[in-house]
Amino acid sequence: MSEWSLSALVLDQVSVFVPSLLATMGSFASMLVLASLLARRRGEKRQGPPPPELKVDFFWWMINPLGRVISRIVILGIVMGTMFVVGKEFHPSIFDGFGPVMEQPRWLMLTELFILTDLTSYWSHRLCHTVPALWKFHAIHHSPKMVRWTSTARLHPVNELITYCSNILPAMLLGFPAYALGIMIPVIATYAAYSHSKWHHSLGPLRFIFTGPLYHRWHHTHSHEGGNKNFSGVFAFWDFMFGTYYMPKGRVPEVFGLDNEDMPEDFVTQLVYPFRKSPGELAANASTDPRHSSVNSVSAAE
């Protein structure tokens, strides 16, 4: 008899919630202090109370650890169900990795995994824009009219589940170990916060390899500009390869948010928002909109 139980596996996933929440709170506080210091150095002075979107972003940051726990449990169920269907006995050692992947040097395995997860992230992100049923949830992330590093975590739990599964399941299928995926997630999350910052630098010649704040801020503009382009998370060459690169010369993005609707800056309202709208009502940024005929155009970068 196998020395494991389903309840123990589920509890193991749930046990990471509190440490993850504490780490998230610490990260948010640290970056908030850093952002304030940088703003003061640039001579920016905050007047009045924090903007409403900052308060909403804080709640999204705090709920994200719960979304990740739910995603981990769902992945566990998918793996167990898949192995049952194909007639294989499930054992937790499957998460330790297997096959040729595990015979490689660790540095090479981690490099391959980083590139793979960025590629799968590109396609899951693009599908969230082109499939109306997925856009319902991803629209939450595109609702801010002021994009800043706090906007990074404005992800609906369903959106988080889609992203998590699309990144982790293909990697596990190829034999990558779960611990390596655990290393990738904080790195990718940190880079995402950097990409959402208010820094209008194109990264010079590195812009053809890596994304950056200016690159990703174009992605948060309306759909007739860059709203349906620049899907890459870290490596910009995916957008080059698949025809969605967008970096117009001599301009910086100025208008952000959804095309035809203002989403209320209220956490609970945003949480239930996708369930109150049909896919057709929220298809403004999906490629089915006539203004999206340019989704495959490639703009030259300066």
Sequence and secondary structure as in RCSB ss.txt:
>XXXX:A:sequence
MSEWSLSALVLDQVSVFVPSLLATMGSFASMLVLASLLARRRGEKRQGPPPPELKVDFFWWMINPLGRVISRIVI
LGIVMGTMFVVGKEFHPSIFDGFGPVMEQPRWLMLTELFILTDLTSYWSHRLCHTVPALWKFHAIHHSPKMVRWT
STARLHPVNELITYCSNILPAMLLGFPAYALGIMIPVIATYAAYSHSKWHHSLGPLRFIFTGPLYHRWHHTHSHE
GGNKNFSGVFAFWDFMFGTYYMPKGRVPEVFGLDNEDMPEDFVTQLVYPFRKSPGELAANASTDPRHSSVNSVSA
AE
>XXXX:A:secstr
  S  HHHHHHHHHTTHHHHHHHHHHHHHHHHHHHHHHHHHTT    SS  HHHHHHHHHHHHHHHHHHHHHHHH
HHHHHHHHHHTT    GGGGG  GGGGGS HHHHHHHHHHHHHHHHHHHHHHHHHSHHHHHHHTTTT  SS  GG
GGG   HHHHHHHHHHHHHHHHHTT  HHHHHHHHHHHHHHHHHHTSS     GGGGGTB  HHHHHHHTB TTT
TTTS   SSBTHHHHHTT     TT     BS SS    S HHHHHHHHHHS TTTT TTSTTSGGGGGTT    
  
